[in-house]
Amino acid sequence: MTAPTAPPASTTVPSPDGSGRSPLPGSPELLRSVFRRHAAGVAVITAQSGGRPAGFTATSLNSVSADPPMLSFTIGTGASSWPAVRDSDHLGVHILGEHQQDLAGLFARSGADRFGPGTDWAPGPHGVPLLDGVLAWLVCRVVARVPAGAHRVIIAEAVAGDPAGEGRPLLYHQGRFNALRD
């Protein structure tokens, strides 16, 4: 018995939505369009580099393994926070609540003073900057930085944390921060 093969690129295949449209070729635009329809949780990743805190908003956070407790996220190598993530052995991962849209926007904005007077934070285990008022946080030890195009997939193991924050999660969908609806 042979395995089924994919149809040639010129063949029209049925559309899962029943529209009869032909599939679009793979491209950056297609990937962005598809993932705009994917709601993702919002996290802020923090690191300490050269005695200064750094951080960025991430929607690429994923659980990798429960045992050992590992997660992953991606970061562009052109991001202002990349040098801190590249050079740090430990990182902070913060799950944001729906009340933290402004914080998510601050950490997403290029050139912003992310750890300025309006950001409540303190050094945590391993000197990792920890944000106040989040739903949950972890301090993680970096175990791998895997090249992926102009990005790196960071794989890290949780070494400490607190899941006891109150509230509901902040989501990112259709290019905006959103609250979870019942």
ABEGO torsion letter per residue (X at the ends): XBBBBBBBAABBBBBAAGAGBBBBBBBAAAAAAAAAABBBBBBBBBBBBGGBBBBBBBAABBBABAOBBBBBBBBBAABAAAAAAAABABBBBBBBBAAAAAAAAAAABBGBBAABAABBBBBBBGGBBBBBGBABBBBBBBABBBBBEABBBBBBBBABEBAABBEBBBBBBGGBBBBBBX
